[in-house]
Amino acid sequence: MVSWKYKIVSLLLVVLLTGKVFSQYSIRIIATAPPDTKEVFIYGNFNNWDAGDKSYQLYPGKNQEWEILLHNMKAEEYQFIFTRGTPTTLECGSNGIGTENRLIKLTSDTTVYFTIAAWTDGYFNLQNLSDSLLYDAIEATARYCVKINLDS
């Protein structure tokens, strides 16, 4: 016959293990954006890469900071990028070249800080780039022009 202590320990073990599997967390994302930024969104694998999703619009704070708090996020790795509401207004480096997707590996409630150096649609000054970066910048500019269909 199984003792009541064994049953209680087994039940507690099941509760603890399933609680970790189904845990939901919150992510607070705070980003410092360039001056004169009017709106900031995030888009990524958590919202099917929808750049203008109003549910993922950051709220303005002080000192050029923008913030969003995401609730009920599963413990996993998230990829995203900052935008100003369209896939053609992405963040980029201070040299105008696009950035890699940002990553967050969520394992608990988390606050993360980011700096947005510039926006791709506002950076076409290629004269300040070194020769080694010029090719990448021209290619990124061409991709941007194709995205917004500049030739029509």
Backbone as CSV, one residue per row, in Angstrom:
resi,resn,N_x,N_y,N_z,CA_x,CA_y,CA_z,C_x,C_y,C_z
1,MET,0.845,-1.182,0.000,0.000,0.000,0.000,0.894,1.251,0.000
2,VAL,0.528,2.243,-0.816,1.299,3.468,-0.950,0.970,4.382,0.224
3,SER,1.994,4.888,0.869,1.767,5.742,2.038,1.299,7.121,1.618
4,TRP,0.669,7.822,2.507,0.164,9.178,2.218,1.320,10.147,2.017
5,LYS,2.490,9.904,2.657,3.665,10.761,2.452,4.154,10.654,1.004
6,TYR,4.155,9.453,0.463,4.578,9.247,-0.921,3.642,9.975,-1.883
7,LYS,2.344,9.919,-1.607,1.363,10.592,-2.455,1.554,12.109,-2.424
8,ILE,1.808,12.658,-1.250,1.994,14.109,-1.113,3.263,14.552,-1.828
9,VAL,4.346,13.811,-1.640,5.605,14.157,-2.301,5.439,14.064,-3.814
10,SER,4.768,13.043,-4.303,4.532,12.893,-5.746,3.686,14.040,-6.276
11,LEU,2.653,14.417,-5.559,1.789,15.519,-5.976,2.565,16.826,-6.009
12,LEU,3.380,17.110,-5.010,4.191,18.329,-4.981,5.181,18.360,-6.136
13,LEU,5.775,17.236,-6.435,6.719,17.157,-7.546,6.029,17.464,-8.876
14,VAL,4.857,16.921,-9.080,4.100,17.185,-10.308,3.742,18.658,-10.399
15,VAL,3.280,19.258,-9.307,2.904,20.676,-9.299,4.121,21.548,-9.604
16,LEU,5.252,21.257,-8.998,6.456,22.045,-9.236,6.934,21.926,-10.674
17,LEU,6.936,20.749,-11.225,7.410,20.554,-12.590,6.481,21.188,-13.613
18,THR,5.187,21.021,-13.469,4.259,21.618,-14.439,4.193,23.123,-14.283
19,GLY,4.414,23.628,-13.097,4.430,25.083,-12.894,5.558,25.729,-13.666
20,LYS,6.717,25.104,-13.723,7.856,25.636,-14.465,7.610,25.571,-15.966
21,VAL,6.980,24.515,-16.428,6.723,24.345,-17.852,5.727,25.393,-18.360
22,PHE,4.708,25.720,-17.570,3.661,26.626,-18.005,3.832,28.039,-17.467
23,SER,5.007,28.374,-16.975,5.244,29.700,-16.413,5.104,30.774,-17.475
24,GLN,4.592,31.905,-17.058,4.460,33.072,-17.913,5.213,34.213,-17.229
25,TYR,5.919,34.993,-18.025,6.737,36.064,-17.476,6.403,37.393,-18.136
26,SER,6.970,38.433,-17.577,6.834,39.778,-18.133,8.203,40.272,-18.582
27,ILE,8.203,41.041,-19.684,9.424,41.687,-20.160,9.148,43.192,-20.206
28,ARG,9.974,43.959,-19.544,9.927,45.416,-19.669,11.084,45.812,-20.577
29,ILE,10.755,46.448,-21.699,11.766,46.882,-22.662,11.814,48.399,-22.627
30,ILE,13.003,48.926,-22.375,13.225,50.371,-22.346,14.280,50.682,-23.398
31,ALA,13.935,51.582,-24.316,14.846,51.921,-25.409,15.062,53.424,-25.459
32,THR,16.309,53.826,-25.610,16.641,55.225,-25.854,16.696,55.412,-27.361
33,ALA,15.899,56.363,-27.868,15.790,56.575,-29.315,16.428,57.896,-29.713
34,PRO,16.745,58.046,-31.004,17.311,59.313,-31.479,16.348,60.480,-31.241
35,PRO,16.888,61.700,-31.137,16.021,62.871,-30.967,15.009,62.965,-32.117
36,ASP,13.893,63.574,-31.850,12.817,63.786,-32.824,12.107,62.505,-33.241
37,THR,12.321,61.408,-32.524,11.570,60.189,-32.797,10.142,60.395,-32.310
38,LYS,9.183,60.147,-33.186,7.770,60.388,-32.856,7.059,59.144,-32.330
39,GLU,7.471,57.960,-32.777,6.870,56.720,-32.303,7.863,55.577,-32.477
40,VAL,7.730,54.577,-31.601,8.607,53.406,-31.637,7.744,52.161,-31.436
41,PHE,8.001,51.164,-32.261,7.342,49.865,-32.150,8.429,48.804,-32.047
42,ILE,8.050,47.639,-31.540,8.901,46.465,-31.679,8.110,45.440,-32.476
43,TYR,8.823,44.699,-33.279,8.172,43.580,-33.938,9.153,42.436,-34.004
44,GLY,8.582,41.237,-33.925,9.447,40.077,-33.878,8.667,38.790,-33.960
45,ASN,9.303,37.717,-33.502,8.680,36.408,-33.599,7.516,36.238,-32.623
46,PHE,7.292,37.176,-31.731,6.176,37.102,-30.795,4.901,37.719,-31.360
47,ASN,4.990,38.487,-32.455,3.785,39.067,-33.071,3.782,38.865,-34.587
48,ASN,4.362,37.767,-35.025,4.397,37.408,-36.450,5.034,38.496,-37.310
49,TRP,5.998,39.196,-36.766,6.753,40.226,-37.487,5.830,41.285,-38.111
50,ASP,4.851,41.733,-37.330,3.926,42.788,-37.758,4.466,44.124,-37.265
51,ALA,5.077,44.889,-38.161,5.808,46.107,-37.779,4.920,47.203,-37.214
52,GLY,3.660,47.272,-37.611,2.785,48.352,-37.162,1.754,47.931,-36.138
53,ASP,1.969,46.803,-35.483,1.031,46.280,-34.495,0.968,47.225,-33.294
54,LYS,-0.177,47.893,-33.122,-0.343,48.888,-32.045,-0.180,48.270,-30.652
55,SER,-0.379,46.964,-30.542,-0.182,46.295,-29.243,1.281,46.295,-28.825
56,TYR,2.173,46.560,-29.776,3.610,46.540,-29.500,4.245,47.905,-29.736
57,GLN,3.452,48.945,-29.533,3.969,50.313,-29.622,4.483,50.725,-28.246
58,LEU,5.690,51.279,-28.214,6.276,51.720,-26.964,5.712,53.079,-26.585
59,TYR,5.689,53.356,-25.287,5.184,54.629,-24.775,6.347,55.558,-24.460
60,PRO,6.189,56.843,-24.783,7.293,57.774,-24.506,7.469,57.999,-23.015
61,GLY,8.721,58.135,-22.617,9.068,58.459,-21.242,9.878,59.742,-21.233
62,LYS,10.810,59.834,-20.317,11.659,61.022,-20.265,13.022,60.714,-20.869
63,ASN,13.743,61.759,-21.230,15.106,61.635,-21.765,15.191,60.721,-22.987
64,GLN,14.253,60.876,-23.908,14.252,60.113,-25.157,14.075,58.611,-24.940
65,GLU,13.544,58.210,-23.792,13.303,56.796,-23.520,11.884,56.418,-23.923
66,TRP,11.757,55.214,-24.430,10.485,54.632,-24.822,10.367,53.293,-24.112
67,GLU,9.144,52.916,-23.731,9.003,51.741,-22.881,7.751,50.942,-23.237
68,ILE,7.861,49.636,-23.041,6.711,48.742,-23.176,6.864,47.613,-22.167
69,LEU,5.743,47.148,-21.652,5.725,46.008,-20.736,4.877,44.921,-21.375
70,LEU,5.493,43.790,-21.663,4.812,42.657,-22.280,4.536,41.610,-21.213
71,HIS,3.289,41.196,-21.124,2.875,40.211,-20.120,2.640,38.848,-20.759
72,ASN,2.574,37.837,-19.913,2.212,36.470,-20.323,3.101,35.928,-21.447
73,MET,4.385,36.156,-21.316,5.360,35.662,-22.290,5.920,34.325,-21.788
74,LYS,6.015,33.355,-22.680,6.568,32.056,-22.320,8.081,32.152,-22.162
75,ALA,8.619,31.237,-21.397,10.064,31.161,-21.231,10.668,30.578,-22.503
76,GLU,11.204,31.449,-23.353,11.856,31.032,-24.592,12.696,32.183,-25.121
77,GLU,13.280,31.989,-26.278,14.100,33.030,-26.896,13.243,33.842,-27.866
78,TYR,13.346,35.164,-27.747,12.585,36.066,-28.612,13.544,36.893,-29.457
79,GLN,13.197,37.047,-30.735,13.942,37.911,-31.647,13.042,39.075,-32.026
80,PHE,13.622,40.266,-32.113,12.835,41.430,-32.496,13.754,42.526,-32.989
81,ILE,13.135,43.571,-33.521,13.855,44.757,-33.958,12.942,45.953,-33.714
82,PHE,13.544,47.115,-33.508,12.760,48.337,-33.323,12.442,48.945,-34.676
83,THR,11.291,49.570,-34.766,10.849,50.225,-35.989,10.006,51.444,-35.611
84,ARG,9.711,52.258,-36.601,8.797,53.377,-36.366,7.435,53.085,-36.966
85,GLY,7.097,51.811,-37.101,5.751,51.430,-37.491,5.620,50.780,-38.847
86,THR,6.708,50.713,-39.616,6.675,50.022,-40.906,7.965,49.231,-41.067
87,PRO,7.973,48.245,-41.950,9.199,47.483,-42.171,10.294,48.286,-42.876
88,THR,10.000,49.476,-43.352,11.016,50.301,-44.014,11.550,51.401,-43.106
89,THR,11.084,51.450,-41.872,11.600,52.449,-40.921,12.253,51.726,-39.748
90,LEU,13.217,50.885,-40.059,13.902,50.063,-39.061,15.015,50.827,-38.379
91,GLU,15.395,50.323,-37.235,16.588,50.853,-36.580,17.823,50.440,-37.377
92,CYS,18.879,51.209,-37.215,20.154,50.868,-37.855,21.278,51.371,-36.964
93,GLY,22.487,51.035,-37.340,23.649,51.523,-36.616,23.894,52.992,-36.926
94,SER,24.805,53.603,-36.222,25.101,55.024,-36.438,25.715,55.286,-37.810
95,ASN,26.137,54.225,-38.493,26.684,54.367,-39.847,25.631,54.135,-40.927
96,GLY,24.371,53.920,-40.536,23.292,53.736,-41.495,23.084,52.314,-41.946
97,ILE,23.888,51.395,-41.474,23.775,49.996,-41.876,22.851,49.282,-40.900
98,GLY,21.956,48.468,-41.434,20.988,47.746,-40.614,21.636,46.913,-39.525
99,THR,20.868,46.599,-38.517,21.363,45.831,-37.375,20.812,44.411,-37.415
100,GLU,21.456,43.543,-36.695,20.957,42.182,-36.519,19.724,42.225,-35.616
101,ASN,18.904,41.187,-35.692,17.776,41.088,-34.778,18.287,41.068,-33.344
102,ARG,17.540,41.694,-32.476,17.884,41.663,-31.052,17.327,40.373,-30.457
103,LEU,17.986,39.872,-29.422,17.593,38.612,-28.797,17.379,38.791,-27.306
104,ILE,16.340,38.143,-26.818,16.112,38.047,-25.376,15.803,36.587,-25.087
105,LYS,16.553,35.994,-24.181,16.248,34.638,-23.722,15.555,34.788,-22.375
106,LEU,14.255,34.591,-22.377,13.433,34.854,-21.205,13.372,33.637,-20.298
107,THR,13.786,33.824,-19.049,13.711,32.756,-18.047,13.061,33.225,-16.763
108,SER,12.803,34.536,-16.674,12.152,35.111,-15.499,11.646,36.498,-15.884
109,ASP,10.928,37.154,-14.978,10.537,38.537,-15.237,11.807,39.344,-15.470
110,THR,11.802,40.151,-16.526,13.040,40.773,-16.984,12.808,42.211,-17.413
111,THR,13.794,43.074,-17.138,13.852,44.423,-17.686,15.133,44.524,-18.489
112,VAL,15.014,45.004,-19.740,16.179,45.138,-20.604,16.220,46.555,-21.177
113,TYR,17.434,47.042,-21.386,17.661,48.395,-21.906,18.390,48.312,-23.241
114,PHE,17.944,49.133,-24.188,18.557,49.166,-25.507,18.755,50.617,-25.936
115,THR,19.670,50.814,-26.873,19.871,52.120,-27.494,19.671,51.966,-28.993
116,ILE,18.801,52.792,-29.531,18.567,52.830,-30.974,19.455,53.938,-31.520
117,ALA,20.417,53.598,-32.347,21.393,54.580,-32.831,20.790,55.512,-33.879
118,ALA,20.015,54.950,-34.822,19.462,55.745,-35.929,18.358,54.938,-36.587
119,TRP,17.711,55.560,-37.577,16.648,54.910,-38.355,17.092,54.820,-39.813
120,THR,16.818,53.693,-40.468,17.278,53.489,-41.841,16.712,54.516,-42.809
121,ASP,15.489,54.955,-42.600,14.887,55.881,-43.550,15.404,57.304,-43.406
122,GLY,16.129,57.573,-42.358,16.656,58.917,-42.159,18.157,59.005,-42.328
123,TYR,18.754,57.950,-42.858,20.212,57.927,-42.941,20.673,57.579,-44.345
124,PHE,20.969,58.580,-45.137,21.477,58.328,-46.479,22.762,59.094,-46.749
125,ASN,23.391,59.640,-45.729,24.631,60.392,-45.904,25.799,59.409,-45.990
126,LEU,26.155,59.029,-47.207,27.207,58.045,-47.405,28.605,58.658,-47.414
127,GLN,28.700,59.980,-47.432,30.002,60.636,-47.535,30.884,60.418,-46.316
128,ASN,30.286,60.188,-45.160,31.067,60.054,-43.932,31.577,58.639,-43.682
129,LEU,31.250,57.708,-44.578,31.639,56.320,-44.350,33.020,56.016,-44.904
130,SER,33.676,55.092,-44.231,34.959,54.614,-44.748,34.690,53.746,-45.977
131,ASP,35.712,53.554,-46.789,35.560,52.721,-47.988,35.094,51.312,-47.641
132,SER,35.547,50.798,-46.505,35.174,49.433,-46.146,33.688,49.305,-45.813
133,LEU,33.060,50.383,-45.361,31.636,50.344,-45.036,30.743,50.851,-46.162
134,LEU,31.335,51.526,-47.116,30.555,52.149,-48.181,29.732,51.132,-48.973
135,TYR,30.327,50.006,-49.335,29.608,48.985,-50.099,28.392,48.499,-49.324
136,ASP,28.558,48.170,-48.030,27.438,47.693,-47.219,26.333,48.742,-47.123
137,ALA,26.715,49.991,-46.980,25.723,51.056,-46.874,24.954,51.246,-48.172
138,ILE,25.649,51.179,-49.296,24.978,51.316,-50.596,24.012,50.160,-50.807
139,GLU,24.445,48.963,-50.443,23.576,47.796,-50.577,22.346,47.931,-49.673
140,ALA,22.534,48.375,-48.433,21.406,48.564,-47.521,20.456,49.635,-48.038
141,THR,21.004,50.711,-48.605,20.184,51.776,-49.175,19.380,51.247,-50.358
142,ALA,19.994,50.444,-51.189,19.292,49.872,-52.339,18.152,48.964,-51.878
143,ARG,18.404,48.141,-50.854,17.342,47.280,-50.325,16.189,48.120,-49.791
144,TYR,16.501,49.223,-49.111,15.473,50.116,-48.588,14.645,50.695,-49.729
145,CYS,15.309,51.162,-50.803,14.591,51.751,-51.930,13.663,50.740,-52.591
146,VAL,14.105,49.501,-52.677,13.250,48.460,-53.237,12.039,48.225,-52.335
147,LYS,12.257,48.216,-51.019,11.157,47.997,-50.078,10.085,49.061,-50.206
148,ILE,10.491,50.306,-50.363,9.482,51.375,-50.430,9.090,51.692,-51.863
149,ASN,9.640,50.940,-52.804,9.299,51.071,-54.221,9.524,52.504,-54.719
150,LEU,10.737,52.984,-54.542,11.080,54.358,-54.912,10.992,54.644,-56.393
151,ASP,11.080,53.651,-57.222,11.126,53.909,-58.667,9.747,54.138,-59.291
152,SER,8.689,54.070,-58.513,7.359,54.274,-59.108,6.692,55.527,-58.610
